[in-house]
Amino acid sequence: MRKHIIAALALTLTLASVGTLRAATPTNGVSDPSLSLDQAIAIALRLNPGYTSAVVGVAAARAQLGQAEAPLLPGVALSDSYQSVSTVAKLSTPIGALPFSAVNATNSPILAMQYTLFDGGIRNAHVGQAAAGLSAAESQLVQARGATIAAVSSAYVGVLIAQRMSEVADRAVDVARRHESEAKLFLANGTIPRADLLRAQAELANERVRMIAADGGVKLAENQLNMVLGVPLTNHYRLTEPLSTAPPSFVLSNLLETALSQRGDLAAARAAVRAARKGIDAAKGSRAPHINAMISDGNIQPAVVGGFHNQFAIGLTAVWTLFDNGYSRNGIALAEAGLHQAQLGVTQLESGIQLQIRQAYLREQIAAEQVIAAQKLVTVSDETRRLSALRYRGGVGTELELEDADLGDRAARETLARAQGDLRVAIVELRFASGLLQ
């Protein structure tokens, strides 16, 4: 039913709460505080684990970019080694053997600065990959935010629907109770048979069962809303938003254009393409020579020479791998395959987004038309029930006719509530698919 649809939409987002649930904003002793949709969204953006995980992902990607940029500047290292050795050689003389060196301990501190002058573009490629990763993480955060808003909105509407169903059930119980009272009076006056009273009592009992189910549906919907918000499941709110809403005027071509420019998942996929291109550059860089420079100051004498020697050294090394048994070639092929897969992913995602928007657009139109039809159905059902009640009280109608009118009126009101809820959810889904929930 409807509550399962709401639950499914909420659980498709990375945003479903699965860990320790945390408390929402204190309510200052108010048992059922009022909660607007905007307030619910604000709570979820603070507490929903799925969204906060995306926030942490951006921080991690930013740190990874800083790590990739570090080799662009020279590195400075201070090292120190201490050695203790025995006499390593003796010199034979006419007066006997003399030690060549009596030093048995040296300390060799060295301060060195190293910098890669050329590496075939590997460092820049890694920076580009990290920058693309940061862009992807930021885009995923945008998508997670929209998904969170969509989940909260759907769960919020689910509670509104459940509450409206409960109101319809309460109204049906009141009507059935009045019919039972009237039937008792008519039976006492001898105007109806006892079977009509039994039928009225059965109708009342049936409506009470429906009322219990409707009240339970409200609790289930509230649990779903609390889960998406990331708050304790025991929280209760007094929702302030109406269930009915006027459908906005959407233009399909504008929605398609907006989605291609604002969808976070599509932006992340395009960032993956940029990262894949940088991966090819990094793979090709392994074929180029690598040139490193070093400047150092310290004691680099052999350990057998005593004392501290302030030695300044400048070095330049160059390494060019001429043969690596196909390692570089296969690395480049792998990177090129990754780029092709990333490009295909973007194409596939663009097609999927267009289909998603078109379907959501049609569902919104259908839902809007169903609301209009359901409103007319309620009007007709109300009039039918009114006339049936008049006929019954006038002695020309039967209890069965009145019961059918009551059932039809209740069903019409439930249909209207579902249609209004479907319209609210369809609007949310269309906005999410179009990248408008940010």
C-alpha positions, 0 to 999 in steps of 0.5 A: 500500500501507500506506506510501503511506497513511501518506505521504498522511496526513502530506503533507496537513498543513501540516506536511510538511517542505519546506526545509532539514532540521535535526538532531535532539537529539544522541544522545551517540554512540548509533547507533540511539537509542531513540525513544518516540512522545512523544519523536518528537512533541516533536522535531517540535514543535521542528523541523517547518517546518509547525508552526513556521510556524504559531508565527510566524503567531501572532507576526505576528498579535499584532504586527498587533493592536498596530499596529491599537491604536496609533491609539487613543492620540495621536500625537506628531511632531517636524518641522523644516524649514530654508529659505534664501531671497533678498530677496523684496521692496524698499521704494522711498523718497526715499533709494532702495530698501530691502530689505523683509527681509534674512533669507535663512535660517530654521529651523522646528522644530515639536512637534505632537500629533495625535489623532482624536476621532471617525472613525465607529468605524473604528479600533475596527473595525480593532482588532476585525479584528486581534483576530479575526485573532490568535484565528484564528492561535492557533486555527490553531496549535492545529490545526497542533499536532494535525496535526503530532501526527497526522502523526508518529503515523501515520509512527511507526506506519508504521515499526512496521508495516514492521518487523513485516513485516520480522520476518514475512519473516525468520521465513518465510525461516528456516522455508523454510530448515529445509524445504530442509534437511529436503527434502535429508535426505528426498531422501538417504533416498529418501523424497521425489522431487527435485521436492519439493527443488526446490519447497523451494528455490524457496520459500526463494528467493521468501521471500528476495526478500520479505525484501529488499522488507520490509527496503527498506520499513523504510527507506522508512518511516524516511525518512517519519518523519524527514521529518515530524520535520524531521530528516536522512533518515539518522537511525535509531531504535529505536522503543519503542512496541508495534504492537498496542494496546487500542482506547479506548472512544469515544462518538460523541456526545461526539466530535462535541461535543468537535470543535465546541468544540476544533477549531482550524480551526473556531475560526479560521473563527468568528474570520473571521466576527467579523473580517468583522463588524468589517469592516462596521463599518469600511466604515460608518465611512467615511460618518461625519464625521472629527474631528481635534485638534492641539496644536503648539509651534514656529516656524510664521512665514513663512520671511522672518521671522527668529528663533525664535518659540515659537508655541503652536497648537491646531487642530480639523478636521472632514471629512464626505464628503457624496458619494463616487460610491458608494465607501462604499456598495459598500465596505459591500456588499463587507464584507457579502458577506464576512460571508455567505461567512464564515458559510457557511464555518463551516456547511460546515466544521461539516458536514464535521467531523461527516462526518469524525468519523463516518467515522473512528469507523466506520473505528476500529470496523472496524479493531478488529474486523479485529484480532480476526479477524486474531488468530484467523486467525493462531491457525488458520494456526499450527495448520495449519502445525504439522499440515502439518509433522507430516504431511510429516515422517511421510511422509503429507503433501506438500511442496506441502501444507506450502508452502501452509501456510507461505504461509498462515501468513505471509499471516496474520501480515502481515494481523494486522500491517496490521490492528494498524497500521490500528487505530493509525492509525484511532485517531489519525485519530479523535482528530485529527478530534475535536480531541483531539490538542493 
